[in-house]
Structures are given as structure tokens and as C-alpha cells.
Amino acid sequence: MNAIALIFNRTETDFFNTHVWYGAYAVNFLPQRIKFIDAKGKVGKGGPGAGSVLIAYNAETAKLIQRVPGFYLPLHDIRKKLKIAKI
């Protein structure tokens, strides 16, 4: 799958356990909460209720998210070293 996802970093959820820890190629936890900007350049009021994480599902997209400032984890390599199978 050639995709990058941006989701809340709710690591305790079933979704995160199934589709991220055991399904993603790599993740990058963003250091600050994201802000959305409208077409006129105005920052939206409020903000997300949690931090965010970028999720890559192959080596090509992992290279892209690695370039973004944050805490990058190469899950594919970690699972391989620990001999943990994808589910």
C-alpha cells in the first residue's frame, strides 16, 4: 500500500495496535500538535485533542515521513530484528 496516514497518536486503541504497531512500515510521532490553516493563511481556532503521528505503509513513504521533524520509528526493521510477525 503506497500511503501515508495522519492520525491521533492514541497508541492504546485497537486500531493503533492492529493497523499501526503490527501493520505499518514506519511511524513518525510529531513533536507538537498540528494546526490547520485556511486558504487565507489564518490559523484555525482550537486544535486537536491529542498529538499526531504520520504512518507509512512501505519503504518509499517511510523515507518521506522520516524527513519530517519528530520521533521516527522504523517499525518494519524493529519487527524484523525482534522476529515479530505482522498480523
PDB file with SEQRES, HELIX, SHEET and CRYST1 records, atoms N, CA, C and O in Angstrom:
SEQRES   1 A   87  MET ASN ALA ILE ALA LEU ILE PHE ASN ARG THR GLU THR          
SEQRES   2 A   87  ASP PHE PHE ASN THR HIS VAL TRP TYR GLY ALA TYR ALA          
SEQRES   3 A   87  VAL ASN PHE LEU PRO GLN ARG ILE LYS PHE ILE ASP ALA          
SEQRES   4 A   87  LYS GLY LYS VAL GLY LYS GLY GLY PRO GLY ALA GLY SER          
SEQRES   5 A   87  VAL LEU ILE ALA TYR ASN ALA GLU THR ALA LYS LEU ILE          
SEQRES   6 A   87  GLN ARG VAL PRO GLY PHE TYR LEU PRO LEU HIS ASP ILE          
SEQRES   7 A   87  ARG LYS LYS LEU LYS ILE ALA LYS ILE                          
HELIX    1 AA1 ASP A   14  PHE A   15  1                                   2    
HELIX    2 AA2 PHE A   16  TRP A   21  3                                   6    
HELIX    3 AA3 ALA A   59  GLN A   66  1                                   8    
HELIX    4 AA4 LEU A   75  LEU A   82  1                                   8    
SHEET    1 AA1 4 ILE A   4  PHE A   8  0                                        
SHEET    2 AA1 4 SER A  52  ALA A  56 -1                                        
SHEET    3 AA1 4 ALA A  26  PHE A  29 -1                                        
SHEET    4 AA1 4 PHE A  71  LEU A  73 -1                                        
CRYST1    1.000    1.000    1.000  90.00  90.00  90.00 P 1           1          
ATOM      1  N   MET A   1       0.841  -1.170   0.000  1.00  0.00           N  
ATOM      2  CA  MET A   1       0.000   0.000   0.000  1.00  0.00           C  
ATOM      3  C   MET A   1       0.893   1.242   0.000  1.00  0.00           C  
ATOM      4  O   MET A   1       1.716   1.408   0.900  1.00  0.00           O  
ATOM      5  N   ASN A   2       0.743   2.091  -0.971  1.00  0.00           N  
ATOM      6  CA  ASN A   2       1.533   3.301  -1.095  1.00  0.00           C  
ATOM      7  C   ASN A   2       0.750   4.460  -0.491  1.00  0.00           C  
ATOM      8  O   ASN A   2       0.074   5.207  -1.199  1.00  0.00           O  
ATOM      9  N   ALA A   3       0.853   4.599   0.841  1.00  0.00           N  
ATOM     10  CA  ALA A   3       0.042   5.604   1.522  1.00  0.00           C  
ATOM     11  C   ALA A   3       0.748   6.129   2.757  1.00  0.00           C  
ATOM     12  O   ALA A   3       1.591   5.460   3.355  1.00  0.00           O  
ATOM     13  N   ILE A   4       0.376   7.357   3.121  1.00  0.00           N  
ATOM     14  CA  ILE A   4       0.781   7.955   4.391  1.00  0.00           C  
ATOM     15  C   ILE A   4      -0.504   8.370   5.088  1.00  0.00           C  
ATOM     16  O   ILE A   4      -1.365   9.015   4.489  1.00  0.00           O  
ATOM     17  N   ALA A   5      -0.629   7.999   6.354  1.00  0.00           N  
ATOM     18  CA  ALA A   5      -1.798   8.389   7.142  1.00  0.00           C  
ATOM     19  C   ALA A   5      -1.363   9.383   8.219  1.00  0.00           C  
ATOM     20  O   ALA A   5      -0.247   9.311   8.733  1.00  0.00           O  
ATOM     21  N   LEU A   6      -2.247  10.295   8.546  1.00  0.00           N  
ATOM     22  CA  LEU A   6      -2.065  11.223   9.658  1.00  0.00           C  
ATOM     23  C   LEU A   6      -3.222  10.981  10.610  1.00  0.00           C  
ATOM     24  O   LEU A   6      -4.377  11.248  10.277  1.00  0.00           O  
ATOM     25  N   ILE A   7      -2.907  10.471  11.803  1.00  0.00           N  
ATOM     26  CA  ILE A   7      -3.955  10.169  12.780  1.00  0.00           C  
ATOM     27  C   ILE A   7      -3.507  10.651  14.158  1.00  0.00           C  
ATOM     28  O   ILE A   7      -2.348  11.018  14.352  1.00  0.00           O  
ATOM     29  N   PHE A   8      -4.445  10.644  15.118  1.00  0.00           N  
ATOM     30  CA  PHE A   8      -4.083  10.906  16.505  1.00  0.00           C  
ATOM     31  C   PHE A   8      -3.165   9.796  16.999  1.00  0.00           C  
ATOM     32  O   PHE A   8      -3.293   8.645  16.582  1.00  0.00           O  
ATOM     33  N   ASN A   9      -2.249  10.141  17.881  1.00  0.00           N  
ATOM     34  CA  ASN A   9      -1.334   9.114  18.398  1.00  0.00           C  
ATOM     35  C   ASN A   9      -1.922   8.420  19.633  1.00  0.00           C  
ATOM     36  O   ASN A   9      -1.299   8.367  20.693  1.00  0.00           O  
ATOM     37  N   ARG A  10      -3.099   7.908  19.469  1.00  0.00           N  
ATOM     38  CA  ARG A  10      -3.793   7.154  20.523  1.00  0.00           C  
ATOM     39  C   ARG A  10      -3.304   5.708  20.474  1.00  0.00           C  
ATOM     40  O   ARG A  10      -3.961   4.830  19.914  1.00  0.00           O  
ATOM     41  N   THR A  11      -2.140   5.484  21.071  1.00  0.00           N  
ATOM     42  CA  THR A  11      -1.458   4.191  20.958  1.00  0.00           C  
ATOM     43  C   THR A  11      -2.164   3.052  21.686  1.00  0.00           C  
ATOM     44  O   THR A  11      -1.852   1.884  21.453  1.00  0.00           O  
ATOM     45  N   GLU A  12      -3.106   3.376  22.560  1.00  0.00           N  
ATOM     46  CA  GLU A  12      -3.783   2.337  23.340  1.00  0.00           C  
ATOM     47  C   GLU A  12      -4.986   1.729  22.626  1.00  0.00           C  
ATOM     48  O   GLU A  12      -5.572   0.770  23.127  1.00  0.00           O  
ATOM     49  N   THR A  13      -5.359   2.255  21.488  1.00  0.00           N  
ATOM     50  CA  THR A  13      -6.574   1.793  20.809  1.00  0.00           C  
ATOM     51  C   THR A  13      -6.348   0.508  20.019  1.00  0.00           C  
ATOM     52  O   THR A  13      -5.225   0.184  19.632  1.00  0.00           O  
ATOM     53  N   ASP A  14      -7.439  -0.212  19.789  1.00  0.00           N  
ATOM     54  CA  ASP A  14      -7.374  -1.429  18.969  1.00  0.00           C  
ATOM     55  C   ASP A  14      -6.877  -1.098  17.564  1.00  0.00           C  
ATOM     56  O   ASP A  14      -6.073  -1.837  16.996  1.00  0.00           O  
ATOM     57  N   PHE A  15      -7.357   0.014  17.006  1.00  0.00           N  
ATOM     58  CA  PHE A  15      -6.927   0.410  15.667  1.00  0.00           C  
ATOM     59  C   PHE A  15      -5.414   0.567  15.617  1.00  0.00           C  
ATOM     60  O   PHE A  15      -4.762   0.047  14.712  1.00  0.00           O  
ATOM     61  N   PHE A  16      -4.856   1.283  16.585  1.00  0.00           N  
ATOM     62  CA  PHE A  16      -3.416   1.525  16.578  1.00  0.00           C  
ATOM     63  C   PHE A  16      -2.655   0.212  16.699  1.00  0.00           C  
ATOM     64  O   PHE A  16      -1.666   0.000  15.998  1.00  0.00           O  
ATOM     65  N   ASN A  17      -3.105  -0.657  17.572  1.00  0.00           N  
ATOM     66  CA  ASN A  17      -2.424  -1.936  17.746  1.00  0.00           C  
ATOM     67  C   ASN A  17      -2.470  -2.791  16.489  1.00  0.00           C  
ATOM     68  O   ASN A  17      -1.470  -3.415  16.134  1.00  0.00           O  
ATOM     69  N   THR A  18      -3.593  -2.831  15.820  1.00  0.00           N  
ATOM     70  CA  THR A  18      -3.741  -3.669  14.633  1.00  0.00           C  
ATOM     71  C   THR A  18      -3.113  -3.052  13.385  1.00  0.00           C  
ATOM     72  O   THR A  18      -2.359  -3.717  12.674  1.00  0.00           O  
ATOM     73  N   HIS A  19      -3.417  -1.799  13.121  1.00  0.00           N  
ATOM     74  CA  HIS A  19      -3.051  -1.192  11.845  1.00  0.00           C  
ATOM     75  C   HIS A  19      -1.766  -0.371  11.873  1.00  0.00           C  
ATOM     76  O   HIS A  19      -1.256   0.023  10.824  1.00  0.00           O  
ATOM     77  N   VAL A  20      -1.249  -0.117  13.052  1.00  0.00           N  
ATOM     78  CA  VAL A  20      -0.016   0.668  13.131  1.00  0.00           C  
ATOM     79  C   VAL A  20       1.121  -0.185  13.680  1.00  0.00           C  
ATOM     80  O   VAL A  20       2.054  -0.504  12.944  1.00  0.00           O  
ATOM     81  N   TRP A  21       1.065  -0.560  14.954  1.00  0.00           N  
ATOM     82  CA  TRP A  21       2.166  -1.336  15.525  1.00  0.00           C  
ATOM     83  C   TRP A  21       2.474  -2.591  14.714  1.00  0.00           C  
ATOM     84  O   TRP A  21       3.641  -2.921  14.502  1.00  0.00           O  
ATOM     85  N   TYR A  22       1.429  -3.296  14.258  1.00  0.00           N  
ATOM     86  CA  TYR A  22       1.648  -4.549  13.547  1.00  0.00           C  
ATOM     87  C   TYR A  22       1.428  -4.455  12.044  1.00  0.00           C  
ATOM     88  O   TYR A  22       1.609  -5.447  11.338  1.00  0.00           O  
ATOM     89  N   GLY A  23       1.044  -3.289  11.539  1.00  0.00           N  
ATOM     90  CA  GLY A  23       0.753  -3.189  10.119  1.00  0.00           C  
ATOM     91  C   GLY A  23       1.570  -2.171   9.355  1.00  0.00           C  
ATOM     92  O   GLY A  23       1.745  -2.301   8.144  1.00  0.00           O  
ATOM     93  N   ALA A  24       2.072  -1.157  10.043  1.00  0.00           N  
ATOM     94  CA  ALA A  24       2.778  -0.075   9.358  1.00  0.00           C  
ATOM     95  C   ALA A  24       4.246  -0.407   9.139  1.00  0.00           C  
ATOM     96  O   ALA A  24       4.825  -1.231   9.847  1.00  0.00           O  
ATOM     97  N   TYR A  25       4.829   0.242   8.155  1.00  0.00           N  
ATOM     98  CA  TYR A  25       6.252   0.092   7.862  1.00  0.00           C  
ATOM     99  C   TYR A  25       7.071   0.971   8.809  1.00  0.00           C  
ATOM    100  O   TYR A  25       8.129   0.567   9.292  1.00  0.00           O  
ATOM    101  N   ALA A  26       6.559   2.188   9.067  1.00  0.00           N  
ATOM    102  CA  ALA A  26       7.249   3.133   9.948  1.00  0.00           C  
ATOM    103  C   ALA A  26       6.253   4.170  10.455  1.00  0.00           C  
ATOM    104  O   ALA A  26       5.193   4.374   9.863  1.00  0.00           O  
ATOM    105  N   VAL A  27       6.613   4.820  11.560  1.00  0.00           N  
ATOM    106  CA  VAL A  27       5.799   5.903  12.108  1.00  0.00           C  
ATOM    107  C   VAL A  27       6.704   7.067  12.482  1.00  0.00           C  
ATOM    108  O   VAL A  27       7.903   6.899  12.704  1.00  0.00           O  
ATOM    109  N   ASN A  28       6.104   8.250  12.547  1.00  0.00           N  
ATOM    110  CA  ASN A  28       6.824   9.436  13.000  1.00  0.00           C  
ATOM    111  C   ASN A  28       5.876  10.221  13.900  1.00  0.00           C  
ATOM    112  O   ASN A  28       4.908  10.820  13.431  1.00  0.00           O  
ATOM    113  N   PHE A  29       6.166  10.207  15.196  1.00  0.00           N  
ATOM    114  CA  PHE A  29       5.370  10.953  16.156  1.00  0.00           C  
ATOM    115  C   PHE A  29       5.765  12.421  16.081  1.00  0.00           C  
ATOM    116  O   PHE A  29       6.926  12.767  16.300  1.00  0.00           O  
ATOM    117  N   LEU A  30       4.812  13.277  15.774  1.00  0.00           N  
ATOM    118  CA  LEU A  30       5.092  14.702  15.609  1.00  0.00           C  
ATOM    119  C   LEU A  30       5.299  15.350  16.980  1.00  0.00           C  
ATOM    120  O   LEU A  30       4.579  15.033  17.927  1.00  0.00           O  
ATOM    121  N   PRO A  31       6.282  16.261  17.094  1.00  0.00           N  
ATOM    122  CA  PRO A  31       6.635  16.807  18.403  1.00  0.00           C  
ATOM    123  C   PRO A  31       5.616  17.798  18.974  1.00  0.00           C  
ATOM    124  O   PRO A  31       5.576  18.009  20.186  1.00  0.00           O  
ATOM    125  N   GLN A  32       4.807  18.396  18.129  1.00  0.00           N  
ATOM    126  CA  GLN A  32       3.810  19.355  18.592  1.00  0.00           C  
ATOM    127  C   GLN A  32       2.471  19.031  17.948  1.00  0.00           C  
ATOM    128  O   GLN A  32       2.407  18.365  16.915  1.00  0.00           O  
ATOM    129  N   ARG A  33       1.412  19.510  18.570  1.00  0.00           N  
ATOM    130  CA  ARG A  33       0.094  19.321  17.964  1.00  0.00           C  
ATOM    131  C   ARG A  33       0.004  20.151  16.694  1.00  0.00           C  
ATOM    132  O   ARG A  33       0.495  21.278  16.634  1.00  0.00           O  
ATOM    133  N   ILE A  34      -0.625  19.582  15.691  1.00  0.00           N  
ATOM    134  CA  ILE A  34      -0.719  20.259  14.400  1.00  0.00           C  
ATOM    135  C   ILE A  34      -1.774  21.361  14.446  1.00  0.00           C  
ATOM    136  O   ILE A  34      -2.703  21.328  15.253  1.00  0.00           O  
ATOM    137  N   LYS A  35      -1.603  22.327  13.567  1.00  0.00           N  
ATOM    138  CA  LYS A  35      -2.576  23.400  13.413  1.00  0.00           C  
ATOM    139  C   LYS A  35      -3.005  23.435  11.962  1.00  0.00           C  
ATOM    140  O   LYS A  35      -2.201  23.207  11.058  1.00  0.00           O  
ATOM    141  N   PHE A  36      -4.266  23.719  11.748  1.00  0.00           N  
ATOM    142  CA  PHE A  36      -4.773  23.808  10.394  1.00  0.00           C  
ATOM    143  C   PHE A  36      -4.904  25.272   9.995  1.00  0.00           C  
ATOM    144  O   PHE A  36      -5.289  26.119  10.801  1.00  0.00           O  
ATOM    145  N   ILE A  37      -4.579  25.549   8.750  1.00  0.00           N  
ATOM    146  CA  ILE A  37      -4.585  26.907   8.225  1.00  0.00           C  
ATOM    147  C   ILE A  37      -5.547  26.961   7.053  1.00  0.00           C  
ATOM    148  O   ILE A  37      -5.527  26.088   6.185  1.00  0.00           O  
ATOM    149  N   ASP A  38      -6.394  27.992   7.025  1.00  0.00           N  
ATOM    150  CA  ASP A  38      -7.357  28.105   5.924  1.00  0.00           C  
ATOM    151  C   ASP A  38      -6.699  28.688   4.678  1.00  0.00           C  
ATOM    152  O   ASP A  38      -5.511  29.008   4.690  1.00  0.00           O  
ATOM    153  N   ALA A  39      -7.461  28.822   3.621  1.00  0.00           N  
ATOM    154  CA  ALA A  39      -6.940  29.293   2.330  1.00  0.00           C  
ATOM    155  C   ALA A  39      -6.371  30.709   2.397  1.00  0.00           C  
ATOM    156  O   ALA A  39      -5.550  31.088   1.562  1.00  0.00           O  
ATOM    157  N   LYS A  40      -6.799  31.482   3.375  1.00  0.00           N  
ATOM    158  CA  LYS A  40      -6.310  32.860   3.530  1.00  0.00           C  
ATOM    159  C   LYS A  40      -5.089  32.932   4.448  1.00  0.00           C  
ATOM    160  O   LYS A  40      -4.561  34.017   4.689  1.00  0.00           O  
ATOM    161  N   GLY A  41      -4.643  31.800   4.954  1.00  0.00           N  
ATOM    162  CA  GLY A  41      -3.462  31.762   5.806  1.00  0.00           C  
ATOM    163  C   GLY A  41      -3.761  31.955   7.278  1.00  0.00           C  
ATOM    164  O   GLY A  41      -2.841  32.093   8.085  1.00  0.00           O  
ATOM    165  N   LYS A  42      -5.028  31.967   7.638  1.00  0.00           N  
ATOM    166  CA  LYS A  42      -5.415  32.164   9.030  1.00  0.00           C  
ATOM    167  C   LYS A  42      -5.422  30.821   9.765  1.00  0.00           C  
ATOM    168  O   LYS A  42      -5.982  29.836   9.285  1.00  0.00           O  
ATOM    169  N   VAL A  43      -4.781  30.805  10.951  1.00  0.00           N  
ATOM    170  CA  VAL A  43      -4.737  29.597  11.763  1.00  0.00           C  
ATOM    171  C   VAL A  43      -6.096  29.396  12.415  1.00  0.00           C  
ATOM    172  O   VAL A  43      -6.667  30.323  12.988  1.00  0.00           O  
ATOM    173  N   GLY A  44      -6.606  28.173  12.321  1.00  0.00           N  
ATOM    174  CA  GLY A  44      -7.901  27.846  12.890  1.00  0.00           C  
ATOM    175  C   GLY A  44      -7.905  27.952  14.404  1.00  0.00           C  
ATOM    176  O   GLY A  44      -6.867  27.793  15.048  1.00  0.00           O  
ATOM    177  N   LYS A  45      -9.071  28.220  14.970  1.00  0.00           N  
ATOM    178  CA  LYS A  45      -9.215  28.294  16.421  1.00  0.00           C  
ATOM    179  C   LYS A  45      -9.248  26.889  17.000  1.00  0.00           C  
ATOM    180  O   LYS A  45      -9.645  25.933  16.334  1.00  0.00           O  
ATOM    181  N   GLY A  46      -8.827  26.786  18.236  1.00  0.00           N  
ATOM    182  CA  GLY A  46      -8.804  25.477  18.875  1.00  0.00           C  
ATOM    183  C   GLY A  46      -7.693  24.618  18.300  1.00  0.00           C  
ATOM    184  O   GLY A  46      -6.760  25.123  17.675  1.00  0.00           O  
ATOM    185  N   GLY A  47      -7.800  23.364  18.509  1.00  0.00           N  
ATOM    186  CA  GLY A  47      -6.795  22.444  17.988  1.00  0.00           C  
ATOM    187  C   GLY A  47      -7.201  21.024  18.285  1.00  0.00           C  
ATOM    188  O   GLY A  47      -8.232  20.780  18.912  1.00  0.00           O  
ATOM    189  N   PRO A  48      -6.399  20.094  17.839  1.00  0.00           N  
ATOM    190  CA  PRO A  48      -6.735  18.692  18.076  1.00  0.00           C  
ATOM    191  C   PRO A  48      -6.628  18.343  19.556  1.00  0.00           C  
ATOM    192  O   PRO A  48      -5.890  18.988  20.301  1.00  0.00           O  
ATOM    193  N   GLY A  49      -7.357  17.336  19.970  1.00  0.00           N  
ATOM    194  CA  GLY A  49      -7.369  16.918  21.362  1.00  0.00           C  
ATOM    195  C   GLY A  49      -6.243  15.966  21.727  1.00  0.00           C  
ATOM    196  O   GLY A  49      -6.183  15.476  22.855  1.00  0.00           O  
ATOM    197  N   ALA A  50      -5.358  15.704  20.787  1.00  0.00           N  
ATOM    198  CA  ALA A  50      -4.245  14.780  21.041  1.00  0.00           C  
ATOM    199  C   ALA A  50      -3.129  15.071  20.047  1.00  0.00           C  
ATOM    200  O   ALA A  50      -3.326  15.778  19.059  1.00  0.00           O  
ATOM    201  N   GLY A  51      -1.968  14.520  20.323  1.00  0.00           N  
ATOM    202  CA  GLY A  51      -0.859  14.628  19.392  1.00  0.00           C  
ATOM    203  C   GLY A  51      -1.133  13.799  18.147  1.00  0.00           C  
ATOM    204  O   GLY A  51      -2.098  13.037  18.093  1.00  0.00           O  
ATOM    205  N   SER A  52      -0.276  13.958  17.151  1.00  0.00           N  
ATOM    206  CA  SER A  52      -0.479  13.271  15.875  1.00  0.00           C  
ATOM    207  C   SER A  52       0.727  12.416  15.519  1.00  0.00           C  
ATOM    208  O   SER A  52       1.831  12.609  16.028  1.00  0.00           O  
ATOM    209  N   VAL A  53       0.475  11.464  14.626  1.00  0.00           N  
ATOM    210  CA  VAL A  53       1.527  10.581  14.138  1.00  0.00           C  
ATOM    211  C   VAL A  53       1.329  10.376  12.643  1.00  0.00           C  
ATOM    212  O   VAL A  53       0.203  10.218  12.170  1.00  0.00           O  
ATOM    213  N   LEU A  54       2.437  10.380  11.904  1.00  0.00           N  
ATOM    214  CA  LEU A  54       2.419  10.027  10.486  1.00  0.00           C  
ATOM    215  C   LEU A  54       2.732   8.545  10.381  1.00  0.00           C  
ATOM    216  O   LEU A  54       3.631   8.042  11.056  1.00  0.00           O  
ATOM    217  N   ILE A  55       1.992   7.852   9.537  1.00  0.00           N  
ATOM    218  CA  ILE A  55       2.167   6.409   9.380  1.00  0.00           C  
ATOM    219  C   ILE A  55       2.477   6.099   7.922  1.00  0.00           C  
ATOM    220  O   ILE A  55       1.749   6.515   7.021  1.00  0.00           O  
ATOM    221  N   ALA A  56       3.563   5.365   7.697  1.00  0.00           N  
ATOM    222  CA  ALA A  56       3.947   4.938   6.355  1.00  0.00           C  
ATOM    223  C   ALA A  56       3.734   3.434   6.239  1.00  0.00           C  
ATOM    224  O   ALA A  56       3.965   2.684   7.188  1.00  0.00           O  
ATOM    225  N   TYR A  57       3.289   3.007   5.058  1.00  0.00           N  
ATOM    226  CA  TYR A  57       2.988   1.585   4.865  1.00  0.00           C  
ATOM    227  C   TYR A  57       3.926   0.894   3.875  1.00  0.00           C  
ATOM    228  O   TYR A  57       3.694  -0.258   3.510  1.00  0.00           O  
ATOM    229  N   ASN A  58       4.984   1.584   3.437  1.00  0.00           N  
ATOM    230  CA  ASN A  58       6.019   0.933   2.630  1.00  0.00           C  
ATOM    231  C   ASN A  58       7.314   1.736   2.742  1.00  0.00           C  
ATOM    232  O   ASN A  58       7.330   2.813   3.337  1.00  0.00           O  
ATOM    233  N   ALA A  59       8.402   1.209   2.169  1.00  0.00           N  
ATOM    234  CA  ALA A  59       9.717   1.842   2.286  1.00  0.00           C  
ATOM    235  C   ALA A  59       9.754   3.218   1.629  1.00  0.00           C  
ATOM    236  O   ALA A  59      10.399   4.135   2.137  1.00  0.00           O  
ATOM    237  N   GLU A  60       9.064   3.359   0.505  1.00  0.00           N  
ATOM    238  CA  GLU A  60       9.064   4.639  -0.217  1.00  0.00           C  
ATOM    239  C   GLU A  60       8.441   5.751   0.625  1.00  0.00           C  
ATOM    240  O   GLU A  60       9.009   6.838   0.733  1.00  0.00           O  
ATOM    241  N   THR A  61       7.287   5.488   1.215  1.00  0.00           N  
ATOM    242  CA  THR A  61       6.625   6.511   2.024  1.00  0.00           C  
ATOM    243  C   THR A  61       7.325   6.691   3.372  1.00  0.00           C  
ATOM    244  O   THR A  61       7.251   7.770   3.960  1.00  0.00           O  
ATOM    245  N   ALA A  62       8.000   5.658   3.868  1.00  0.00           N  
ATOM    246  CA  ALA A  62       8.772   5.784   5.109  1.00  0.00           C  
ATOM    247  C   ALA A  62       9.890   6.802   4.940  1.00  0.00           C  
ATOM    248  O   ALA A  62      10.178   7.564   5.863  1.00  0.00           O  
ATOM    249  N   LYS A  63      10.520   6.824   3.776  1.00  0.00           N  
ATOM    250  CA  LYS A  63      11.572   7.817   3.511  1.00  0.00           C  
ATOM    251  C   LYS A  63      11.015   9.232   3.580  1.00  0.00           C  
ATOM    252  O   LYS A  63      11.700  10.153   4.025  1.00  0.00           O  
ATOM    253  N   LEU A  64       9.785   9.402   3.143  1.00  0.00           N  
ATOM    254  CA  LEU A  64       9.164  10.729   3.163  1.00  0.00           C  
ATOM    255  C   LEU A  64       8.855  11.184   4.586  1.00  0.00           C  
ATOM    256  O   LEU A  64       9.160  12.320   4.950  1.00  0.00           O  
ATOM    257  N   ILE A  65       8.255  10.312   5.395  1.00  0.00           N  
ATOM    258  CA  ILE A  65       7.905  10.747   6.750  1.00  0.00           C  
ATOM    259  C   ILE A  65       9.138  10.902   7.633  1.00  0.00           C  
ATOM    260  O   ILE A  65       9.093  11.617   8.634  1.00  0.00           O  
ATOM    261  N   GLN A  66      10.231  10.246   7.277  1.00  0.00           N  
ATOM    262  CA  GLN A  66      11.465  10.372   8.050  1.00  0.00           C  
ATOM    263  C   GLN A  66      12.037  11.787   7.934  1.00  0.00           C  
ATOM    264  O   GLN A  66      12.778  12.225   8.814  1.00  0.00           O  
ATOM    265  N   ARG A  67      11.708  12.491   6.880  1.00  0.00           N  
ATOM    266  CA  ARG A  67      12.197  13.853   6.657  1.00  0.00           C  
ATOM    267  C   ARG A  67      11.462  14.886   7.513  1.00  0.00           C  
ATOM    268  O   ARG A  67      11.927  16.018   7.641  1.00  0.00           O  
ATOM    269  N   VAL A  68      10.337  14.516   8.093  1.00  0.00           N  
ATOM    270  CA  VAL A  68       9.547  15.432   8.917  1.00  0.00           C  
ATOM    271  C   VAL A  68      10.095  15.408  10.339  1.00  0.00           C  
ATOM    272  O   VAL A  68      10.336  14.328  10.879  1.00  0.00           O  
ATOM    273  N   PRO A  69      10.302  16.587  10.970  1.00  0.00           N  
ATOM    274  CA  PRO A  69      10.786  16.596  12.349  1.00  0.00           C  
ATOM    275  C   PRO A  69       9.831  15.836  13.271  1.00  0.00           C  
ATOM    276  O   PRO A  69       8.619  16.046  13.229  1.00  0.00           O  
ATOM    277  N   GLY A  70      10.376  14.968  14.086  1.00  0.00           N  
ATOM    278  CA  GLY A  70       9.574  14.172  15.003  1.00  0.00           C  
ATOM    279  C   GLY A  70      10.369  12.983  15.500  1.00  0.00           C  
ATOM    280  O   GLY A  70      11.586  12.922  15.322  1.00  0.00           O  
ATOM    281  N   PHE A  71       9.686  12.041  16.121  1.00  0.00           N  
ATOM    282  CA  PHE A  71      10.312  10.826  16.633  1.00  0.00           C  
ATOM    283  C   PHE A  71       9.979   9.686  15.684  1.00  0.00           C  
ATOM    284  O   PHE A  71       8.878   9.136  15.720  1.00  0.00           O  
ATOM    285  N   TYR A  72      10.934   9.336  14.840  1.00  0.00           N  
ATOM    286  CA  TYR A  72      10.751   8.342  13.784  1.00  0.00           C  
ATOM    287  C   TYR A  72      11.074   6.947  14.303  1.00  0.00           C  
ATOM    288  O   TYR A  72      12.118   6.731  14.919  1.00  0.00           O  
ATOM    289  N   LEU A  73      10.177   6.010  14.051  1.00  0.00           N  
ATOM    290  CA  LEU A  73      10.405   4.608  14.402  1.00  0.00           C  
ATOM    291  C   LEU A  73      10.250   3.730  13.165  1.00  0.00           C  
ATOM    292  O   LEU A  73       9.165   3.668  12.587  1.00  0.00           O  
ATOM    293  N   PRO A  74      11.320   3.048  12.751  1.00  0.00           N  
ATOM    294  CA  PRO A  74      11.233   2.136  11.609  1.00  0.00           C  
ATOM    295  C   PRO A  74      10.647   0.789  12.045  1.00  0.00           C  
ATOM    296  O   PRO A  74      11.390  -0.169  12.260  1.00  0.00           O  
ATOM    297  N   LEU A  75       9.345   0.715  12.173  1.00  0.00           N  
ATOM    298  CA  LEU A  75       8.686  -0.477  12.721  1.00  0.00           C  
ATOM    299  C   LEU A  75       9.035  -1.749  11.962  1.00  0.00           C  
ATOM    300  O   LEU A  75       9.192  -2.811  12.564  1.00  0.00           O  
ATOM    301  N   HIS A  76       9.156  -1.645  10.642  1.00  0.00           N  
ATOM    302  CA  HIS A  76       9.500  -2.816   9.829  1.00  0.00           C  
ATOM    303  C   HIS A  76      10.833  -3.408  10.297  1.00  0.00           C  
ATOM    304  O   HIS A  76      10.951  -4.620  10.473  1.00  0.00           O  
ATOM    305  N   ASP A  77      11.819  -2.559  10.493  1.00  0.00           N  
ATOM    306  CA  ASP A  77      13.143  -3.018  10.929  1.00  0.00           C  
ATOM    307  C   ASP A  77      13.112  -3.550  12.355  1.00  0.00           C  
ATOM    308  O   ASP A  77      13.765  -4.545  12.667  1.00  0.00           O  
ATOM    309  N   ILE A  78      12.352  -2.884  13.217  1.00  0.00           N  
ATOM    310  CA  ILE A  78      12.243  -3.324  14.607  1.00  0.00           C  
ATOM    311  C   ILE A  78      11.593  -4.693  14.684  1.00  0.00           C  
ATOM    312  O   ILE A  78      12.088  -5.582  15.377  1.00  0.00           O  
ATOM    313  N   ARG A  79      10.475  -4.866  13.966  1.00  0.00           N  
ATOM    314  CA  ARG A  79       9.802  -6.173  13.976  1.00  0.00           C  
ATOM    315  C   ARG A  79      10.726  -7.267  13.426  1.00  0.00           C  
ATOM    316  O   ARG A  79      10.736  -8.391  13.927  1.00  0.00           O  
ATOM    317  N   LYS A  80      11.492  -6.929  12.402  1.00  0.00           N  
ATOM    318  CA  LYS A  80      12.402  -7.907  11.794  1.00  0.00           C  
ATOM    319  C   LYS A  80      13.480  -8.337  12.800  1.00  0.00           C  
ATOM    320  O   LYS A  80      13.771  -9.526  12.931  1.00  0.00           O  
ATOM    321  N   LYS A  81      14.071  -7.365  13.508  1.00  0.00           N  
ATOM    322  CA  LYS A  81      15.112  -7.679  14.491  1.00  0.00           C  
ATOM    323  C   LYS A  81      14.559  -8.486  15.657  1.00  0.00           C  
ATOM    324  O   LYS A  81      15.236  -9.371  16.182  1.00  0.00           O  
ATOM    325  N   LEU A  82      13.331  -8.182  16.061  1.00  0.00           N  
ATOM    326  CA  LEU A  82      12.721  -8.880  17.192  1.00  0.00           C  
ATOM    327  C   LEU A  82      11.976 -10.134  16.773  1.00  0.00           C  
ATOM    328  O   LEU A  82      11.453 -10.870  17.610  1.00  0.00           O  
ATOM    329  N   LYS A  83      11.935 -10.372  15.462  1.00  0.00           N  
ATOM    330  CA  LYS A  83      11.241 -11.540  14.894  1.00  0.00           C  
ATOM    331  C   LYS A  83       9.753 -11.548  15.252  1.00  0.00           C  
ATOM    332  O   LYS A  83       9.189 -12.572  15.637  1.00  0.00           O  
ATOM    333  N   ILE A  84       9.142 -10.375  15.110  1.00  0.00           N  
ATOM    334  CA  ILE A  84       7.708 -10.220  15.346  1.00  0.00           C  
ATOM    335  C   ILE A  84       7.021 -10.171  13.997  1.00  0.00           C  
ATOM    336  O   ILE A  84       7.349  -9.336  13.153  1.00  0.00           O  
ATOM    337  N   ALA A  85       6.084 -11.051  13.797  1.00  0.00           N  
ATOM    338  CA  ALA A  85       5.362 -11.120  12.518  1.00  0.00           C  
ATOM    339  C   ALA A  85       4.281 -10.055  12.454  1.00  0.00           C  
ATOM    340  O   ALA A  85       3.713  -9.661  13.473  1.00  0.00           O  
ATOM    341  N   LYS A  86       4.007  -9.594  11.233  1.00  0.00           N  
ATOM    342  CA  LYS A  86       2.852  -8.728  11.028  1.00  0.00           C  
ATOM    343  C   LYS A  86       1.606  -9.554  11.197  1.00  0.00           C  
ATOM    344  O   LYS A  86       1.613 -10.753  10.919  1.00  0.00           O  
ATOM    345  N   ILE A  87       0.516  -8.923  11.655  1.00  0.00           N  
ATOM    346  CA  ILE A  87      -0.747  -9.648  11.770  1.00  0.00           C  
ATOM    347  C   ILE A  87      -1.732  -9.138  10.746  1.00  0.00           C  
ATOM    348  O   ILE A  87      -2.861  -9.623  10.680  1.00  0.00           O  
TER     349      ILE A  87                                                      
END                                                                             
